[in-house]
C-alpha cells in the first residue's frame, strides 16, 4: 500500500474524483473542481490523497476548508476518510491520517479538524474530541475532533 498526493500525481485525479463520488455521493463535479484546485498548488487547501494497492485505489481522504458544518472557524477539515471494506482493519486509515497530518504540517498547517459520528476511532491516532457541531442539513449534532502537530 502506498499513499499518493494528488498534487504530485495528476494522472490519478480523475479516477480519484470518481472513486470519492462513488463512496460519498457528493456530485462528481465538486470533487473534480476541488482536485483541480489542489493540482494548481496555489494554496495549502484543498489537498487530496489516495491509498493505492498496485493500480487500485483502496482508500482516500481530503483536506478542505469546511466539511459541511456550521463551525466555519474550525478549519481546515480532513474529509471523506474511507477505506474499502475488503481492506479495513489493516491500519490503512490510521496510516492515511498520520500521512495527511505530517504532510499538512510540512505545508505550514499544524492544526486540523475532522467531523464524524464515530466515537473512539480517531482517538487511536492522536485526535482529540473538541466539541459538537451542526452538520449542514443534519438534525443531530456530530462530533468535531482536532489534531495538532507539534
Backbone as a printed PyTorch tensor [residue, N CA C, xyz], in Angstrom:
tensor([[[  0.8500,  -1.1810,   0.0000],
         [  0.0000,   0.0000,   0.0000],
         [  0.8910,   1.2380,   0.0000]],

        [[  0.5780,   2.1630,  -0.8810],
         [  1.3200,   3.4130,  -0.9780],
         [  0.3290,   4.5670,  -1.0150]],

        [[  0.5840,   5.5930,  -0.2070],
         [ -0.2690,   6.7770,  -0.1970],
         [  0.3060,   7.7890,  -1.1800]],

        [[ -0.5680,   8.2810,  -2.0570],
         [ -0.1510,   9.2350,  -3.0790],
         [ -0.8470,  10.5740,  -2.8580]],

        [[ -0.1040,  11.6520,  -3.0670],
         [ -0.6400,  13.0100,  -3.0210],
         [ -1.1420,  13.3410,  -4.4260]],

        [[ -2.3980,  13.7040,  -4.5290],
         [ -2.9510,  14.0350,  -5.8400],
         [ -2.1680,  15.1910,  -6.4720]],

        [[ -1.7100,  16.1470,  -5.6810],
         [ -0.9820,  17.2880,  -6.2490],
         [  0.2990,  16.8670,  -6.9640]],

        [[  0.8000,  15.6880,  -6.6460],
         [  2.0080,  15.1800,  -7.2950],
         [  1.7090,  14.1110,  -8.3410]],

        [[  0.4240,  13.7440,  -8.4690],
         [  0.0360,  12.6740,  -9.3940],
         [ -1.2310,  13.0620, -10.1500]],

        [[ -1.0710,  13.9880, -11.0920],
         [ -2.2000,  14.4630, -11.8780],
         [ -2.9280,  13.3050, -12.5650]],

        [[ -2.1970,  12.2560, -12.8920],
         [ -2.8020,  11.1090, -13.5830],
         [ -3.8190,  10.3640, -12.7250]],

        [[ -3.8100,  10.5950, -11.4130],
         [ -4.7610,   9.9240, -10.5200],
         [ -6.0060,  10.7590, -10.2380]],

        [[ -5.9950,  12.0340, -10.6040],
         [ -7.0580,  12.9560, -10.2010],
         [ -8.4450,  12.5190, -10.6660]],

        [[ -8.5990,  12.1610, -11.9330],
         [ -9.9330,  11.8070, -12.4240],
         [-10.4470,  10.5250, -11.7700]],

        [[ -9.6030,   9.5060, -11.6850],
         [-10.0190,   8.2500, -11.0390],
         [-10.3450,   8.4860,  -9.5730]],

        [[ -9.5720,   9.3520,  -8.9170],
         [ -9.8350,   9.6480,  -7.5080],
         [-11.1720,  10.3790,  -7.3480]],

        [[-11.4590,  11.3310,  -8.2200],
         [-12.7300,  12.0580,  -8.1450],
         [-13.9050,  11.0920,  -8.2890]],

        [[-13.8090,  10.1800,  -9.2390],
         [-14.8700,   9.1810,  -9.4400],
         [-14.9800,   8.2890,  -8.2080]],

        [[-13.8520,   7.8480,  -7.6740],
         [-13.8430,   6.9620,  -6.5070],
         [-14.5140,   7.6350,  -5.3050]],

        [[-14.1180,   8.8750,  -4.9960],
         [-14.7280,   9.5830,  -3.8550],
         [-16.2170,   9.8060,  -4.0930]],

        [[-16.6030,  10.1810,  -5.3000],
         [-18.0140,  10.3720,  -5.6330],
         [-18.8160,   9.0960,  -5.3710]],

        [[-18.2690,   7.9510,  -5.7830],
         [-18.9700,   6.6790,  -5.5740],
         [-19.0940,   6.3390,  -4.0980]],

        [[-18.1480,   6.7360,  -3.2820],
         [-18.1820,   6.4140,  -1.8440],
         [-19.1270,   7.3290,  -1.0770]],

        [[-19.1450,   8.6100,  -1.4220],
         [-19.8480,   9.5940,  -0.5990],
         [-21.0780,  10.2080,  -1.2520]],

        [[-21.2670,  10.0430,  -2.5490],
         [-22.4650,  10.5680,  -3.2000],
         [-22.4630,  12.0690,  -3.4130]],

        [[-21.3520,  12.7290,  -3.1280],
         [-21.2250,  14.1570,  -3.4310],
         [-21.0660,  14.2520,  -4.9560]],

        [[-21.6570,  15.2630,  -5.5870],
         [-21.5590,  15.3530,  -7.0500],
         [-20.1130,  15.2520,  -7.5530]],

        [[-19.9300,  14.4660,  -8.5880],
         [-18.6160,  14.2290,  -9.1760],
         [-17.9120,  15.5320,  -9.5300]],

        [[-18.6460,  16.4730, -10.0600],
         [-18.0430,  17.7420, -10.4760],
         [-17.4260,  18.4970,  -9.2990]],

        [[-18.0160,  18.3660,  -8.1160],
         [-17.4420,  19.0330,  -6.9410],
         [-16.0800,  18.4490,  -6.6030]],

        [[-15.9480,  17.1240,  -6.6800],
         [-14.6380,  16.5070,  -6.4460],
         [-13.6490,  16.9300,  -7.5300]],

        [[-14.0900,  16.9280,  -8.7690],
         [-13.1940,  17.3300,  -9.8610],
         [-12.6910,  18.7570,  -9.6670]],

        [[-13.5920,  19.6680,  -9.3280],
         [-13.2070,  21.0730,  -9.1180],
         [-12.2260,  21.1990,  -7.9610]],

        [[-12.4840,  20.4920,  -6.8680],
         [-11.5990,  20.5540,  -5.7140],
         [-10.2220,  19.9890,  -6.0550]],

        [[-10.1850,  18.9090,  -6.8020],
         [ -8.8970,  18.3240,  -7.1890],
         [ -8.1540,  19.2160,  -8.1750]],

        [[ -8.8770,  19.9130,  -9.0420],
         [ -8.2270,  20.8690,  -9.9380],
         [ -7.5620,  21.9810,  -9.1380]],

        [[ -8.2490,  22.4590,  -8.0940],
         [ -7.6560,  23.4740,  -7.2090],
         [ -6.4110,  22.9230,  -6.5230]],

        [[ -6.4870,  21.6840,  -6.0730],
         [ -5.3540,  21.0240,  -5.4290],
         [ -4.1630,  20.9770,  -6.3830]],

        [[ -4.4010,  20.6150,  -7.6320],
         [ -3.3330,  20.4690,  -8.6180],
         [ -2.6540,  21.7910,  -8.9670]],

        [[ -3.3410,  22.9060,  -8.7660],
         [ -2.7530,  24.2130,  -9.0560],
         [ -1.6100,  24.5460,  -8.0990]],

        [[ -1.6260,  23.9440,  -6.9020],
         [ -0.5970,  24.1980,  -5.8850],
         [ -0.4680,  25.6780,  -5.5210]],

        [[ -1.5770,  26.4040,  -5.5890],
         [ -1.5590,  27.8260,  -5.2530],
         [ -1.8480,  28.0680,  -3.7760]],

        [[ -2.5780,  27.1380,  -3.1550],
         [ -2.9450,  27.2730,  -1.7450],
         [ -2.7310,  25.9430,  -1.0530]],

        [[ -2.6660,  25.9950,   0.2670],
         [ -2.4780,  24.7720,   1.0520],
         [ -3.7010,  23.8710,   0.9820]],

        [[ -4.8770,  24.4650,   0.9190],
         [ -6.1370,  23.7280,   0.9050],
         [ -6.8800,  24.0960,  -0.3680]],

        [[ -7.4300,  23.1150,  -1.0670],
         [ -7.6410,  21.7090,  -0.7180],
         [ -6.4330,  20.8190,  -1.0730]],

        [[ -6.4070,  19.6600,  -0.4010],
         [ -5.4530,  18.5980,  -0.6980],
         [ -6.2230,  17.2860,  -0.7540]],

        [[ -5.7570,  16.3700,  -1.5880],
         [ -6.3950,  15.0560,  -1.7300],
         [ -5.3330,  13.9770,  -1.7500]],

        [[ -5.6690,  12.8340,  -1.1520],
         [ -4.7370,  11.7180,  -1.0140],
         [ -5.4740,  10.4090,  -1.2890]],

        [[ -4.7730,   9.4690,  -1.9130],
         [ -5.3360,   8.1360,  -2.1160],
         [ -4.3210,   7.0880,  -1.6850]],

        [[ -4.8420,   6.0120,  -1.1110],
         [ -4.0300,   4.8460,  -0.7790],
         [ -4.1770,   3.8760,  -1.9420]],

        [[ -3.0510,   3.4760,  -2.4930],
         [ -3.0510,   2.6280,  -3.6770],
         [ -2.4790,   1.2530,  -3.3470]],

        [[ -3.1000,   0.2460,  -3.9310],
         [ -2.5470,  -1.1040,  -3.9240],
         [ -2.3810,  -1.4540,  -5.3970]],

        [[ -1.1550,  -1.3820,  -5.8710],
         [ -0.9340,  -1.5120,  -7.3020],
         [ -1.5640,  -0.3190,  -8.0020]],

        [[ -2.4610,  -0.5880,  -8.9390],
         [ -3.1430,   0.4730,  -9.6940],
         [ -4.5310,   0.7820,  -9.1290]],

        [[ -4.8990,   0.1300,  -8.0240],
         [ -6.2500,   0.2560,  -7.4810],
         [ -6.2830,   1.1670,  -6.2500]],

        [[ -7.2710,   2.0770,  -6.2210],
         [ -7.4900,   2.9220,  -5.0490],
         [ -8.1990,   2.0800,  -3.9900]],

        [[ -7.6020,   1.9850,  -2.8140],
         [ -8.2130,   1.2210,  -1.7220],
         [ -8.6170,   2.0960,  -0.5470]],

        [[ -8.2410,   3.3750,  -0.5990],
         [ -8.6080,   4.2960,   0.4660],
         [ -8.2970,   5.7110,   0.0400]],

        [[ -8.8420,   6.6540,   0.7850],
         [ -8.5540,   8.0390,   0.4680],
         [ -9.1210,   8.9920,   1.4960]],

        [[ -8.6690,  10.2280,   1.3960],
         [ -9.1810,  11.3060,   2.2250],
         [ -8.7510,  12.6270,   1.6200]],

        [[ -9.3570,  13.6900,   2.0940],
         [ -9.0220,  15.0180,   1.6050],
         [ -8.8910,  15.9980,   2.7470]],

        [[ -8.4430,  17.1920,   2.4090],
         [ -8.4120,  18.3090,   3.3530],
         [ -9.0590,  19.4800,   2.6310]],

        [[-10.1540,  19.9750,   3.2140],
         [-10.9020,  21.0940,   2.6390],
         [-11.1230,  22.1370,   3.7320]],

        [[-11.6160,  23.3030,   3.3360],
         [-11.8600,  24.3500,   4.3400],
         [-12.9280,  23.9470,   5.3400]],

        [[-14.0680,  23.4510,   4.8470],
         [-15.1810,  23.1270,   5.7400],
         [-15.9100,  21.8910,   5.2270]],

        [[-16.0950,  20.9260,   6.1200],
         [-16.7410,  19.6650,   5.7560],
         [-18.2380,  19.7000,   6.0820]],

        [[-18.9190,  20.7160,   5.5570],
         [-20.3790,  20.8050,   5.6390],
         [-20.8950,  20.8920,   7.0700]],

        [[-20.3740,  21.8450,   7.8460],
         [-20.8680,  22.0790,   9.2070],
         [-20.8890,  23.5730,   9.5130]],

        [[-21.5090,  23.9200,  10.6490],
         [-21.7420,  25.3210,  10.9920],
         [-20.5520,  26.0400,  11.6230]],

        [[-19.4970,  25.3520,  11.9650],
         [-18.3440,  25.9910,  12.6100],
         [-17.2660,  26.3070,  11.5760]],

        [[-17.5170,  27.3600,  10.8070],
         [-16.5940,  27.7510,   9.7360],
         [-15.2320,  28.1650,  10.2830]],

        [[-15.1730,  28.5050,  11.5730],
         [-13.9090,  28.9050,  12.1890],
         [-12.9890,  27.7150,  12.4620]],

        [[-13.5310,  26.5040,  12.4470],
         [-12.7270,  25.3040,  12.7070],
         [-12.2680,  24.7340,  11.3670]],

        [[-11.1180,  25.2040,  10.9080],
         [-10.6330,  24.8490,   9.5700],
         [ -9.1050,  24.7720,   9.5870]],

        [[ -8.5650,  23.9920,   8.6470],
         [ -9.2050,  23.1660,   7.6270],
         [ -9.6620,  21.8220,   8.1920]],

        [[-10.4610,  21.1130,   7.4060],
         [-11.0670,  19.8510,   7.8280],
         [-10.5630,  18.6800,   6.9970]],

        [[-10.1730,  17.6140,   7.6750],
         [ -9.9660,  16.3400,   6.9970],
         [-11.3560,  15.8310,   6.6440]],

        [[-11.5180,  15.3340,   5.4300],
         [-12.8420,  14.9040,   4.9780],
         [-12.7560,  13.6160,   4.1830]],

        [[-13.9020,  13.0140,   3.9820],
         [-14.0740,  11.8860,   3.0620],
         [-13.1440,  10.7100,   3.3700]],

        [[-12.8580,  10.4850,   4.6500],
         [-11.9950,   9.3580,   5.0280],
         [-12.7370,   8.0580,   4.7170]],

        [[-12.1120,   7.2340,   3.8900],
         [-12.7630,   5.9800,   3.5030],
         [-11.6990,   4.9500,   3.1270]],

        [[-11.9290,   3.7180,   3.5870],
         [-11.1190,   2.5660,   3.2020],
         [-12.0880,   1.4970,   2.6990]],

        [[-11.7560,   0.9000,   1.5610],
         [-12.5990,  -0.1700,   1.0190],
         [-12.8130,  -1.2480,   2.0820]],

        [[-14.0450,  -1.7550,   2.1600],
         [-14.3850,  -2.7480,   3.1850],
         [-13.4360,  -3.9330,   3.1810]],

        [[-13.0110,  -4.3750,   2.0170],
         [-12.1300,  -5.5370,   1.9180],
         [-10.7260,  -5.2580,   2.4570]],

        [[-10.4130,  -3.9880,   2.7230],
         [ -9.0870,  -3.6130,   3.2070],
         [ -9.1100,  -3.0080,   4.6080]],

        [[-10.2470,  -3.0610,   5.2690],
         [-10.3540,  -2.4900,   6.6150],
         [ -9.6760,  -3.3760,   7.6580]],

        [[ -9.4350,  -2.7890,   8.8130],
         [ -8.8070,  -3.4730,   9.9620],
         [ -7.3590,  -3.8530,   9.6580]],

        [[ -6.7040,  -3.0970,   8.7960],
         [ -5.2940,  -3.3260,   8.4540],
         [ -4.4400,  -2.1060,   8.7710]],

        [[ -5.0360,  -1.1100,   9.4170],
         [ -4.2870,   0.0890,   9.7730],
         [ -4.1700,   1.1210,   8.6670]],

        [[ -4.8810,   0.9300,   7.5670],
         [ -4.7660,   1.8500,   6.4340],
         [ -5.3020,   3.2340,   6.7880]],

        [[ -6.4380,   3.3110,   7.4470],
         [ -6.9940,   4.6190,   7.8240],
         [ -6.0260,   5.3500,   8.7470]],

        [[ -5.4720,   4.6500,   9.7090],
         [ -4.5110,   5.2710,  10.6190],
         [ -3.2850,   5.7770,   9.8960]],

        [[ -2.7950,   4.9970,   8.9550],
         [ -1.6220,   5.4190,   8.1770],
         [ -1.9460,   6.6410,   7.3230]],

        [[ -3.1410,   6.6600,   6.7250],
         [ -3.5380,   7.8270,   5.9310],
         [ -3.6420,   9.0680,   6.8120]],

        [[ -4.2290,   8.9170,   8.0010],
         [ -4.3650,  10.0580,   8.9110],
         [ -3.0040,  10.5820,   9.3380]],

        [[ -2.0810,   9.7010,   9.6870],
         [ -0.7270,  10.1310,  10.0530],
         [ -0.0570,  10.8510,   8.8810]],

        [[ -0.2170,  10.2890,   7.6960],
         [  0.3910,  10.8470,   6.4930],
         [ -0.1220,  12.2590,   6.2330]],

        [[ -1.4400,  12.4460,   6.2720],
         [ -2.0160,  13.7560,   5.9670],
         [ -1.6260,  14.7780,   7.0310]],

        [[ -1.5890,  14.3810,   8.2870],
         [ -1.1960,  15.3210,   9.3430],
         [  0.2450,  15.7770,   9.1430]],

        [[  1.1190,  14.8700,   8.8210],
         [  2.5280,  15.2130,   8.5880],
         [  2.6730,  16.0650,   7.3260]],

        [[  1.9790,  15.6980,   6.2530],
         [  2.0660,  16.4620,   5.0170],
         [  1.5500,  17.8840,   5.2210]],

        [[  0.4300,  18.0280,   5.9000],
         [ -0.1290,  19.3600,   6.1300],
         [  0.7880,  20.1840,   7.0240]],

        [[  1.4160,  19.5530,   7.9980],
         [  2.3870,  20.2750,   8.8350],
         [  3.5320,  20.7820,   7.9610]],

        [[  4.0130,  19.9500,   7.0490],
         [  5.0850,  20.3640,   6.1420],
         [  4.6500,  21.5090,   5.2320]],

        [[  3.3490,  21.6300,   4.9950],
         [  2.8010,  22.7210,   4.1840],
         [  2.4730,  23.9550,   5.0250]],

        [[  2.7220,  23.8670,   6.3550],
         [  2.5070,  25.0130,   7.2290],
         [  1.2260,  25.0030,   8.0360]],

        [[  0.4960,  23.9000,   8.0000],
         [ -0.7590,  23.7960,   8.7560],
         [ -0.6050,  22.6930,   9.7930]],

        [[ -0.5330,  23.0860,  11.0720],
         [ -0.3150,  22.0740,  12.1090],
         [ -1.5620,  21.7240,  12.9090]],

        [[ -2.6890,  22.3650,  12.6270],
         [ -3.9440,  22.0410,  13.2980],
         [ -4.9930,  21.6840,  12.2530]],

        [[ -5.5740,  20.4940,  12.4110],
         [ -6.6180,  20.0100,  11.5100],
         [ -7.8430,  19.6230,  12.3230]],

        [[ -9.0090,  19.7230,  11.7100],
         [-10.2680,  19.3360,  12.3320],
         [-10.9170,  18.2430,  11.4990]],

        [[-11.8200,  17.5170,  12.1420],
         [-12.4960,  16.4030,  11.4750],
         [-13.8570,  16.2050,  12.1250]],

        [[-14.9010,  16.1220,  11.3130],
         [-16.2580,  15.8820,  11.8180],
         [-16.6190,  14.4160,  11.5590]],

        [[-17.2390,  13.7920,  12.5640],
         [-17.5630,  12.3700,  12.4370],
         [-18.6760,  11.9920,  13.4020]],

        [[-19.2830,  10.8510,  13.1250],
         [-20.2210,  10.2570,  14.0710],
         [-19.5580,   9.1160,  14.8410]],

        [[-18.3230,   8.7790,  14.4590],
         [-17.5980,   7.7120,  15.1580],
         [-17.1630,   8.1740,  16.5420]],

        [[-17.1190,   7.2370,  17.4570],
         [-16.5460,   7.5040,  18.7660],
         [-15.4160,   6.5140,  18.9850]],

        [[-14.3380,   6.9760,  19.5630],
         [-13.1710,   6.1690,  19.9320],
         [-12.2650,   5.7860,  18.7670]],

        [[-12.6730,   5.9530,  17.5210],
         [-11.8180,   5.5700,  16.4020],
         [-10.6440,   6.5290,  16.2280]],

        [[-10.9340,   7.8090,  16.1130],
         [ -9.8900,   8.7840,  15.8040],
         [ -8.9310,   9.0230,  16.9680]],

        [[ -9.3830,   8.7810,  18.1900],
         [ -8.5060,   8.9360,  19.3490],
         [ -7.2740,   8.0360,  19.2440]],

        [[ -7.4300,   6.8750,  18.6180],
         [ -6.3010,   5.9470,  18.4480],
         [ -5.1530,   6.5720,  17.6710]],

        [[ -5.4560,   7.5990,  16.9000],
         [ -4.4590,   8.1980,  16.0190],
         [ -4.0890,   9.6210,  16.4370]],

        [[ -4.3010,   9.9390,  17.7070],
         [ -3.8790,  11.2210,  18.2460],
         [ -4.8690,  12.3610,  18.1180]],

        [[ -6.0670,  12.0770,  17.6290],
         [ -7.1030,  13.1080,  17.5330],
         [ -7.7940,  13.2370,  18.8770]],

        [[ -8.2280,  14.4630,  19.2050],
         [ -8.9200,  14.7200,  20.4710],
         [-10.3040,  15.2970,  20.1900]],

        [[-11.2810,  14.8100,  20.9630],
         [-12.6240,  15.3790,  20.8580],
         [-12.5410,  16.8640,  21.1880]],

        [[-13.2110,  17.6930,  20.3690],
         [-13.1590,  19.1390,  20.5640],
         [-14.5140,  19.7150,  20.9860]],

        [[-15.5680,  19.4050,  20.2210],
         [-16.8990,  19.9200,  20.5290],
         [-17.9210,  19.2380,  19.6270]],

        [[-19.1800,  19.5520,  19.8410],
         [-20.2410,  19.0890,  18.9590],
         [-20.5400,  20.2040,  17.9570]],

        [[-20.8420,  19.8130,  16.7130],
         [-21.1640,  20.7870,  15.6710],
         [-22.4240,  20.3440,  14.9390]],

        [[-23.0280,  21.2940,  14.2700],
         [-24.2310,  21.0280,  13.4910],
         [-23.8440,  20.8290,  12.0370]],

        [[-24.0590,  19.6270,  11.5350],
         [-23.8010,  19.3580,  10.1250],
         [-24.8730,  19.9890,   9.2690]],

        [[-24.4970,  20.4810,   8.0980],
         [-25.4620,  21.0870,   7.1750],
         [-26.5670,  20.0880,   6.8610]],

        [[-27.8150,  20.4880,   7.1120],
         [-28.9580,  19.6480,   6.8100],
         [-29.1530,  18.4740,   7.7570]],

        [[-28.4060,  18.4290,   8.8390],
         [-28.4970,  17.3330,   9.8040],
         [-29.2740,  17.7830,  11.0410]],

        [[-30.1030,  16.8950,  11.5840],
         [-30.8170,  17.2190,  12.8120],
         [-29.9480,  16.9790,  14.0290]],

        [[-29.2590,  15.8530,  14.0370],
         [-28.4150,  15.5010,  15.1810],
         [-27.0550,  16.1840,  15.0620]],

        [[-26.4510,  16.4680,  16.2030],
         [-25.1130,  17.0420,  16.2250],
         [-24.0810,  15.9520,  15.9360]],

        [[-22.9410,  16.3630,  15.4250],
         [-21.8380,  15.4450,  15.1570],
         [-20.6220,  15.8570,  15.9790]],

        [[-19.7100,  14.9170,  16.1580],
         [-18.5070,  15.1560,  16.9420],
         [-17.4300,  15.8230,  16.0830]],

        [[-16.8030,  16.8530,  16.6420],
         [-15.6770,  17.5060,  15.9840],
         [-14.4150,  17.1320,  16.7490]],

        [[-13.4110,  16.6900,  16.0000],
         [-12.1150,  16.3400,  16.5730],
         [-11.0690,  17.3130,  16.0780]],

        [[ -9.9790,  17.4230,  16.8400],
         [ -8.8660,  18.2810,  16.4620],
         [ -7.5730,  17.4730,  16.5630]],

        [[ -6.6480,  17.7610,  15.6790],
         [ -5.3090,  17.1420,  15.7300],
         [ -4.2930,  18.2630,  15.5620]],

        [[ -3.3840,  18.3590,  16.5390],
         [ -2.3510,  19.3980,  16.4920],
         [ -0.9920,  18.7280,  16.4320]],

        [[ -0.2080,  19.0950,  15.4260],
         [  1.1690,  18.5970,  15.2780],
         [  2.0930,  19.5880,  15.9750]],

        [[  2.9410,  19.0980,  16.7970],
         [  3.9020,  19.9710,  17.4890],
         [  5.2320,  19.9460,  16.7760]]])
